[in-house]
Amino acid sequence: MTTALITGATSGIGRAMALALSEAGYEIYALGRNEAALESLRAERPGITPIAVDVTDREAMEAVVSGLHVDVLINNAGMMPPLGNFADMKMADIDTALEVNLSAAIALTRLVVPQMRERGAGHILFTGSSAAHAAFANIAVYSAAKAAISGFAASLRVDLSQYGIRVTEIVPGRVETQLYKDILDAKARAAMYAGNVAVQPEDVAKMVVALLSLPAWADVTRFDIMPTRPTSASGSK
Ligand SMILES: NC(=O)c1ccc[n+]([C@@H]2O[C@H](COP(=O)([O-])OP(=O)(O)OC[C@H]3O[C@@H](n4cnc5c(N)ncnc54)[C@H](OP(=O)(O)O)[C@@H]3O)[C@@H](O)[C@H]2O)c1
């Protein structure tokens, strides 16, 4: 059975990908910190293996990966630091945003690449963001991390294509998830998605299932998925 390790699988896009890929016949290793959410994922789809871990814990991540055969790696875990002008940002929020959104994904990729190279096959995906490719106010460090993910994915593809390893950058615009749960109250979040139909996590998951089903010689290097109509004045992330 083809295996897929998915970070940020307790919620939103990662959870939808875990369910859709499990449905499509993949063996899923679902990573996240929220143990109740991992348990609910397993209850919904008993074939999924939940793994409680913080992606920024290097030692724990090494222990997780050392025992696993990984055909597909989806670096999806991410967080949004408090919205606001960069001039007012706290250093601790900058560090966390870079660690979770960027360094953890690079570190995990480093752990998984050797086994893929040995097998001459594999697929590594990154959940980037439209914020990597256009300028938006109040998210400078998040944008920087996602732009770095984009550059990393592009260069990684050049390094790894000779080993038959595919690399895909997923570029979502605004998707209706819990991404803003720690920084906006429920009313502000509802307003963000109000007015029109937002992209749903399941929509992103469908694209991922489709691109993974292509033959090994075809690599979808990047796909963008945006709300057809803007869901609020600022439109994206
Ligand atoms: N929603 C959007 O509009 C949008 C747009 C563009 C890109 N994205 C990107 O999509 C990805 C998924 O986000 P989402 O929108 O689905 O938001 P979400 O519902 O908040 O999911 C975020 C996931 O990341 C995990 N995570 C965060 N910090 C972690 C840590 N330190 N260790 C382990 N897991 C951690 C969370 O799991 P635990 O809390 O259980 O650890 C959760 O499963 C992110 O990379 C985000 O930047 C989202």
The ligand as an SDF file (V2000), in Angstrom:
LIG
                    3D

 48 52  0  0  0  0  0  0  0  0999 V2000
   -6.7080   28.4890    5.2840 N   0  0  0  0  0  0  0  0  0  0  0  0
   -6.1740   29.2600    4.3630 C   0  0  0  0  0  0  0  0  0  0  0  0
   -6.7840   30.2350    3.8970 O   0  0  0  0  0  0  0  0  0  0  0  0
   -4.7910   28.9510    3.8520 C   0  0  0  0  0  0  0  0  0  0  0  0
   -4.3640   29.6210    2.7010 C   0  0  0  0  0  0  0  0  0  0  0  0
   -3.0820   29.3610    2.2180 C   0  0  0  0  0  0  0  0  0  0  0  0
   -2.2780   28.4490    2.8560 C   0  0  0  0  0  0  0  0  0  0  0  0
   -2.7080   27.8130    3.9880 N   0  0  0  0  0  0  0  0  0  0  0  0
   -1.8180   26.8560    4.6220 C   0  0  0  0  0  0  0  0  0  0  0  0
   -2.4840   25.6100    4.7240 O   0  0  0  0  0  0  0  0  0  0  0  0
   -1.8530   24.8260    5.7420 C   0  0  0  0  0  0  0  0  0  0  0  0
   -2.9240   24.1700    6.6040 C   0  0  0  0  0  0  0  0  0  0  0  0
   -3.6020   25.1990    7.3100 O   0  0  0  0  0  0  0  0  0  0  0  0
   -5.1910   25.2260    7.4850 P   0  0  0  0  0  0  0  0  0  0  0  0
   -5.6930   26.4000    6.7400 O   0  0  0  0  0  0  0  0  0  0  0  0
   -5.7560   23.8880    7.2150 O   0  0  0  0  0  0  0  0  0  0  0  0
   -5.2930   25.6450    9.0340 O   0  0  0  0  0  0  0  0  0  0  0  0
   -5.6660   24.8220   10.3510 P   0  0  0  0  0  0  0  0  0  0  0  0
   -7.0360   24.2730   10.2200 O   0  0  0  0  0  0  0  0  0  0  0  0
   -5.3890   25.7790   11.4640 O   0  0  0  0  0  0  0  0  0  0  0  0
   -4.6060   23.6390   10.3840 O   0  0  0  0  0  0  0  0  0  0  0  0
   -3.2680   23.8630   10.7530 C   0  0  0  0  0  0  0  0  0  0  0  0
   -2.6460   22.5310   11.0880 C   0  0  0  0  0  0  0  0  0  0  0  0
   -1.2520   22.7360   11.3850 O   0  0  0  0  0  0  0  0  0  0  0  0
   -0.9550   22.0250   12.5710 C   0  0  0  0  0  0  0  0  0  0  0  0
    0.1350   22.6540   13.3270 N   0  0  0  0  0  0  0  0  0  0  0  0
    0.3060   23.9580   13.6240 C   0  0  0  0  0  0  0  0  0  0  0  0
    1.4070   24.1120   14.3890 N   0  0  0  0  0  0  0  0  0  0  0  0
    1.9150   22.8650   14.5760 C   0  0  0  0  0  0  0  0  0  0  0  0
    3.0310   22.3420   15.2870 C   0  0  0  0  0  0  0  0  0  0  0  0
    3.8720   23.1490   15.9540 N   0  0  0  0  0  0  0  0  0  0  0  0
    3.2560   21.0040   15.2680 N   0  0  0  0  0  0  0  0  0  0  0  0
    2.4130   20.1840   14.6060 C   0  0  0  0  0  0  0  0  0  0  0  0
    1.3600   20.6070   13.9070 N   0  0  0  0  0  0  0  0  0  0  0  0
    1.1110   21.9310   13.9070 C   0  0  0  0  0  0  0  0  0  0  0  0
   -2.2570   22.0300   13.3800 C   0  0  0  0  0  0  0  0  0  0  0  0
   -2.2620   20.8830   14.2260 O   0  0  0  0  0  0  0  0  0  0  0  0
   -2.2040   20.8860   15.8370 P   0  0  0  0  0  0  0  0  0  0  0  0
   -2.7900   22.1710   16.3220 O   0  0  0  0  0  0  0  0  0  0  0  0
   -2.9600   19.6510   16.2110 O   0  0  0  0  0  0  0  0  0  0  0  0
   -0.7630   20.7400   16.1490 O   0  0  0  0  0  0  0  0  0  0  0  0
   -3.2880   21.8590   12.2840 C   0  0  0  0  0  0  0  0  0  0  0  0
   -3.5000   20.5040   12.0000 O   0  0  0  0  0  0  0  0  0  0  0  0
   -0.9230   25.7790    6.4960 C   0  0  0  0  0  0  0  0  0  0  0  0
    0.4100   25.5600    6.0530 O   0  0  0  0  0  0  0  0  0  0  0  0
   -1.4020   27.1570    6.0520 C   0  0  0  0  0  0  0  0  0  0  0  0
   -0.3860   28.1100    6.1290 O   0  0  0  0  0  0  0  0  0  0  0  0
   -3.9620   28.0420    4.4870 C   0  0  0  0  0  0  0  0  0  0  0  0
  1  2  1  0
  2  3  2  0
  2  4  1  0
  4  5  1  0
  4 48  2  0
  5  6  2  0
  6  7  1  0
  7  8  2  0
  8  9  1  0
  8 48  1  0
  9 10  1  0
  9 46  1  0
 10 11  1  0
 11 12  1  0
 11 44  1  0
 12 13  1  0
 13 14  1  0
 14 15  2  0
 14 16  1  0
 14 17  1  0
 17 18  1  0
 18 19  2  0
 18 20  1  0
 18 21  1  0
 21 22  1  0
 22 23  1  0
 23 24  1  0
 23 42  1  0
 24 25  1  0
 25 26  1  0
 25 36  1  0
 26 27  1  0
 26 35  1  0
 27 28  2  0
 28 29  1  0
 29 30  1  0
 29 35  2  0
 30 31  1  0
 30 32  2  0
 32 33  1  0
 33 34  2  0
 34 35  1  0
 36 37  1  0
 36 42  1  0
 37 38  1  0
 38 39  2  0
 38 40  1  0
 38 41  1  0
 42 43  1  0
 44 45  1  0
 44 46  1  0
 46 47  1  0
M  CHG  2   8   1  16  -1
M  END
$$$$
